[in-house]
Amino acid sequence: MQRALDEARKAEAKGEIPIGAVIVCRDRIIARAHNLTETLCDVTAHAEMQAITMAANELGGKYLTDCTLYVTVEPCPMCAGAIGWSQLPRIVYGAPDEKRGFQKYAPHVLHPKAVCIGGVLEDECRQLMQDFFRKKR
């Protein structure tokens, strides 16, 4: 999760919402990404989407069945759908997203056998988001 936080800080430095994601496969980081929605003018350029694409390219296939996704904030429904389609078996996130998180809108969108663990470094992940939006206002 620390590597995902590093990615979130990179996003913040670019003026992006500070969310970072890392995908690990067999104890090796194969993808690192952060939000790029402003940079790319693309509403789908979330950290998770960027990391999934990078990991699939690294592995040479669309299914990430031996991987774990670490992300600083609970994925939105769009990202959770992509996580489900990529068959990621393990998702670890930091801070929950009560307003736009997938668990509120699409709690069954992940692969049926996927394990989802929230609250890892939650305070640090939440603080990064709160500080970002406080500066914006």
C-alpha positions as a Markdown table, in Angstrom:
| # | Residue | x | y | z |
|---|---|---|---|---|
| 1 | Met | 0.0 | 0.0 | 0.0 |
| 2 | Gln | 2.9 | 2.3 | 0.6 |
| 3 | Arg | 3.8 | 2.1 | -3.2 |
| 4 | Ala | 0.2 | 3.0 | -4.0 |
| 5 | Leu | 0.4 | 6.0 | -1.7 |
| 6 | Asp | 3.6 | 7.0 | -3.6 |
| 7 | Glu | 1.6 | 6.9 | -6.8 |
| 8 | Ala | -1.2 | 9.0 | -5.2 |
| 9 | Arg | 1.3 | 11.6 | -4.2 |
| 10 | Lys | 2.5 | 11.7 | -7.9 |
| 11 | Ala | -1.1 | 12.4 | -8.9 |
| 12 | Glu | -1.4 | 15.1 | -6.4 |
| 13 | Ala | 1.8 | 16.8 | -7.6 |
| 14 | Lys | 0.2 | 16.9 | -11.1 |
| 15 | Gly | -3.1 | 18.4 | -9.8 |
| 16 | Glu | -4.9 | 15.1 | -10.2 |
| 17 | Ile | -7.1 | 13.6 | -7.5 |
| 18 | Pro | -4.6 | 11.7 | -5.3 |
| 19 | Ile | -5.4 | 8.1 | -5.9 |
| 20 | Gly | -2.7 | 5.5 | -6.6 |
| 21 | Ala | -2.8 | 1.9 | -7.5 |
| 22 | Val | -0.2 | -1.0 | -7.7 |
| 23 | Ile | -0.7 | -4.5 | -9.0 |
| 24 | Val | 1.5 | -7.3 | -7.6 |
| 25 | Cys | 1.9 | -10.6 | -9.2 |
| 26 | Arg | 3.8 | -13.4 | -7.5 |
| 27 | Asp | 5.5 | -11.0 | -5.1 |
| 28 | Arg | 6.6 | -8.6 | -7.9 |
| 29 | Ile | 5.1 | -5.2 | -8.7 |
| 30 | Ile | 4.1 | -5.4 | -12.4 |
| 31 | Ala | 2.1 | -2.1 | -12.6 |
| 32 | Arg | 2.1 | 1.3 | -10.9 |
| 33 | Ala | -0.4 | 4.0 | -11.8 |
| 34 | His | -2.2 | 7.1 | -10.6 |
| 35 | Asn | -5.2 | 9.1 | -11.7 |
| 36 | Leu | -4.7 | 10.8 | -15.0 |
| 37 | Thr | -8.2 | 12.1 | -15.7 |
| 38 | Glu | -7.1 | 15.7 | -16.0 |
| 39 | Thr | -3.9 | 15.1 | -17.8 |
| 40 | Leu | -5.6 | 12.9 | -20.5 |
| 41 | Cys | -9.0 | 14.6 | -20.4 |
| 42 | Asp | -10.4 | 11.2 | -20.0 |
| 43 | Val | -13.0 | 10.4 | -17.3 |
| 44 | Thr | -12.0 | 6.7 | -17.5 |
| 45 | Ala | -8.3 | 7.3 | -16.7 |
| 46 | His | -8.6 | 6.3 | -13.0 |
| 47 | Ala | -5.6 | 4.8 | -11.3 |
| 48 | Glu | -7.1 | 1.3 | -11.2 |
| 49 | Met | -7.9 | 1.4 | -15.0 |
| 50 | Gln | -4.4 | 2.5 | -15.8 |
| 51 | Ala | -2.9 | -0.2 | -13.6 |
| 52 | Ile | -5.1 | -3.0 | -15.0 |
| 53 | Thr | -4.1 | -2.0 | -18.6 |
| 54 | Met | -0.4 | -1.9 | -17.6 |
| 55 | Ala | -0.5 | -5.2 | -15.8 |
| 56 | Ala | -2.4 | -6.9 | -18.7 |
| 57 | Asn | 0.3 | -5.6 | -21.1 |
| 58 | Glu | 3.1 | -6.8 | -18.8 |
| 59 | Leu | 1.6 | -10.3 | -18.5 |
| 60 | Gly | 0.4 | -10.5 | -22.1 |
| 61 | Gly | -3.2 | -11.4 | -21.3 |
| 62 | Lys | -6.4 | -9.8 | -20.0 |
| 63 | Tyr | -6.9 | -12.0 | -16.9 |
| 64 | Leu | -5.0 | -11.0 | -13.8 |
| 65 | Thr | -5.8 | -14.2 | -11.9 |
| 66 | Asp | -2.5 | -14.4 | -10.0 |
| 67 | Cys | -2.4 | -10.7 | -8.9 |
| 68 | Thr | -3.4 | -8.4 | -6.1 |
| 69 | Leu | -4.5 | -4.8 | -6.6 |
| 70 | Tyr | -3.6 | -2.3 | -4.0 |
| 71 | Val | -5.4 | 1.1 | -4.3 |
| 72 | Thr | -5.5 | 4.0 | -1.9 |
| 73 | Val | -9.3 | 4.6 | -2.1 |
| 74 | Glu | -12.2 | 2.1 | -2.6 |
| 75 | Pro | -12.8 | 1.7 | -6.3 |
| 76 | Cys | -15.7 | 3.3 | -8.0 |
| 77 | Pro | -18.3 | 1.1 | -9.8 |
| 78 | Met | -16.6 | 1.6 | -13.2 |
| 79 | Cys | -13.2 | 0.4 | -11.9 |
| 80 | Ala | -14.8 | -2.4 | -9.9 |
| 81 | Gly | -16.4 | -3.6 | -13.1 |
| 82 | Ala | -13.0 | -3.7 | -14.8 |
| 83 | Ile | -11.5 | -5.4 | -11.7 |
| 84 | Gly | -14.2 | -8.0 | -12.0 |
| 85 | Trp | -13.7 | -8.6 | -15.7 |
| 86 | Ser | -9.9 | -8.9 | -15.2 |
| 87 | Gln | -10.6 | -11.6 | -12.6 |
| 88 | Leu | -8.4 | -10.0 | -10.0 |
| 89 | Pro | -8.7 | -12.4 | -7.0 |
| 90 | Arg | -7.6 | -9.9 | -4.3 |
| 91 | Ile | -8.3 | -6.2 | -3.9 |
| 92 | Val | -6.8 | -4.2 | -1.1 |
| 93 | Tyr | -7.8 | -0.6 | -0.5 |
| 94 | Gly | -7.1 | 2.1 | 2.0 |
| 95 | Ala | -9.9 | 4.6 | 2.6 |
| 96 | Pro | -13.6 | 3.8 | 1.9 |
| 97 | Asp | -15.5 | 6.0 | -0.5 |
| 98 | Glu | -19.0 | 6.4 | 1.0 |
| 99 | Lys | -20.2 | 8.7 | -1.8 |
| 100 | Arg | -19.0 | 6.9 | -4.9 |
| 101 | Gly | -17.5 | 3.6 | -3.9 |
| 102 | Phe | -18.6 | 0.3 | -5.6 |
| 103 | Gln | -19.8 | -1.2 | -2.4 |
| 104 | Lys | -22.7 | 1.3 | -2.3 |
| 105 | Tyr | -23.7 | 1.0 | -5.9 |
| 106 | Ala | -22.5 | -2.3 | -7.2 |
| 107 | Pro | -21.5 | -4.6 | -4.3 |
| 108 | His | -21.6 | -7.8 | -6.4 |
| 109 | Val | -19.6 | -6.5 | -9.4 |
| 110 | Leu | -16.3 | -8.1 | -8.5 |
| 111 | His | -15.5 | -11.7 | -9.5 |
| 112 | Pro | -17.5 | -14.0 | -7.2 |
| 113 | Lys | -14.3 | -15.6 | -5.7 |
| 114 | Ala | -12.5 | -12.2 | -5.2 |
| 115 | Val | -11.5 | -11.2 | -1.7 |
| 116 | Cys | -11.7 | -7.5 | -0.9 |
| 117 | Ile | -9.9 | -6.0 | 2.1 |
| 118 | Gly | -10.5 | -2.4 | 3.1 |
| 119 | Gly | -8.9 | -0.1 | 5.7 |
| 120 | Val | -5.2 | -0.8 | 5.0 |
| 121 | Leu | -3.4 | 2.5 | 5.9 |
| 122 | Glu | -6.9 | 4.0 | 5.9 |
| 123 | Asp | -6.0 | 7.1 | 7.9 |
| 124 | Glu | -3.1 | 8.0 | 5.7 |
| 125 | Cys | -5.1 | 7.4 | 2.5 |
| 126 | Arg | -8.0 | 9.4 | 3.8 |
| 127 | Gln | -5.8 | 12.3 | 5.0 |
| 128 | Leu | -4.2 | 12.6 | 1.5 |
| 129 | Met | -7.7 | 13.0 | -0.1 |
| 130 | Gln | -9.0 | 15.4 | 2.6 |
| 131 | Asp | -5.9 | 17.6 | 2.3 |
| 132 | Phe | -6.2 | 17.7 | -1.5 |
| 133 | Phe | -9.8 | 18.8 | -1.5 |
| 134 | Arg | -9.3 | 21.2 | 1.4 |
| 135 | Lys | -6.7 | 23.0 | -0.8 |
| 136 | Lys | -9.0 | 23.0 | -3.8 |
| 137 | Arg | -11.8 | 24.8 | -1.9 |
